[in-house]
Amino acid sequence: TGPDLSVPTSTVDMSTGGGGGSGDMGDGGGGGSDSDAGTPPYVPDGGCVGRQCSINYNCPVQKGPTTLTGVVTIPAGNLPINNAIVYIPSGAVPSAIPSGASCNRCDSAVPADAAASTTTDINGKFSLSYVPSGNNIPVVISVGKWRRVVTIPSVTDCSTTAITADQTRLPRNQTEGNIPKIAMTTGRGDAMECLLRSKKLGLDDSEFTNPTGTGRVNLFSGGIYNATPGLNTQGTSAYNAALGGATFPPANGWWDSLGNLSAYDIVMMSCESAQNPSTKSANALSSMQRYINAGGRVFASHYHNYWISAGPAPLNTVASFLSFGGYQNDTSTITAQINQGFPKGKALADWLQLPTVGATTNLGQLPITASRVTLTGRNAALTTDWVDFSDPNYMADGVTSPASQYFSFNAPVGASAANQCGQMVFTDMHVSGNDANRPDPKLDLSAPGKPFPSGCVTNYFSAQEKALVFLLFDLANCLQPEIG
């Protein structure tokens, strides 16, 4: 009758939450633990297929099973990635998922007949046991549409082979693997475009182009130009001469079209220092909701709260905000509290304390600069709260307390977990602590007079930027189905 491929042949069964992935699905998991590494994977009743047939289940106890180990990191190679999927296909390596909004869920992220699969823990570590032996064994490493395929020249029976760190980092350019298609809108209040570069996340500058180019990151000019000091909300709007000098297409009008948005896997929007409702038409608000409903992923900073509060129902039921003002602190660092009440929140708290991350020395605390609070209410039934801050003057400031500094929600909003495909992460602060009114040579800056990447001056992550890296890869990952 042929092999029964309904259960993966893996060290972690992806249908039971081992894949972790994006999404706020109850006990979806904070990361792989390899707790059952060393247990022979399930063998289909109908017999082995492909590379499954090259697995030795009879290794001497003193040697242990044939095993591959490694550590998955961001493209720069310096921060580990939690919940990355690692597997060996039984047959040909599957094609990468095409670019654009799609329903990328963890229950279909690994081929059903994979020879072995697992997920990384918070240290980025994985251990694939009972793997095929032989020559030219392919290993697929994926975090959603981030993907790298490496070929191990020779795997010897009953031994452990460590895959090198340079092979297990995610790709820096398209020659190394697949990078999600990312649209980044700029704004005066933040400089998130700098986070993706080689000095930080690790992408080569060649991957930053206008939509007509071949780069995987396309920059769009956000905000409204105003010559009056203090009223200009526009961010970086052109490339420097080394990158061709082209002017960015404006975000205003571009995001009116669902077709434009749907060409991208992820849309990231830097704070414009104002809501700028005149640039976000009813068509734009509707298109953004339809984009996340179709599987798109969105990361929005501070005054991009407008997409939620002014969005069509039911998106506008997720949270409420002030249109201006609230809590603002540019002079000192606040301490926010990480919500450890769900598995991935606990994983974030632990991850930030790792020696390889070094974001905080106090478990569950996150130092934040250029902090903001405009949140006046959040629907706890629809959202997952990652990080909180308690404003001591919340009543005078007109905001809620404690207020979420990062929260996420799946889409379509209110649909059953089985029918959700997209996700949005909102942060009510300036991720990179950028403000064009108070330029600091030690901070990245996004402004019309700073053609990209000339405003990107830092080569390190702040603590809150490290938290963003964790959330960004969680956002990019496959969506975890509800468990139980």
Buried (B, 14 or more C-beta within 10 A) or exposed (E): EEBBBEBBBBBBBBBEBBBBBBBBBBEBBBBBBBEBBEEEBBBBEEEBBBBBEBBEEEBEEEEBBBBBBBBBBBBBBBBBBBBBBBBBBBBEBBEBBEBBBBBBBBBBBBBBBBBBBBBBBBBBBBBBBBBBBBEEBBBBBBBBBBBBBBEBEEBEBBEBBEBEEEBBBBBBBBEBBBBBBBBBBBBBBBBBBBBBBBBBBBBBBBBBBBBEBEBBBBBBBBBBEEEEEEEBBBBBBBBBEEBEEBEBBBBBBBBBBBEBBBBBBBBBBBBBBBBBEEBBBEEBBBBBBBBBBBBBBBBBBBBBBBBBBBBEEBBBBBBBBBBEEBBBBEEEBBEBBBBBEBBBBBBBBBBBBBEEBEBBEEEBBBBBBBBBBBBBEBBEEBBBBBBBBBBEEBEEBBBBBBBBBBBBBBBBBBEEBEEBBBBBBBBBBBBBBBBBEEEEEEBBBBBBEBBBBBBBBBEEBBBBBBBBBBBBBBBBBBBBBBEE
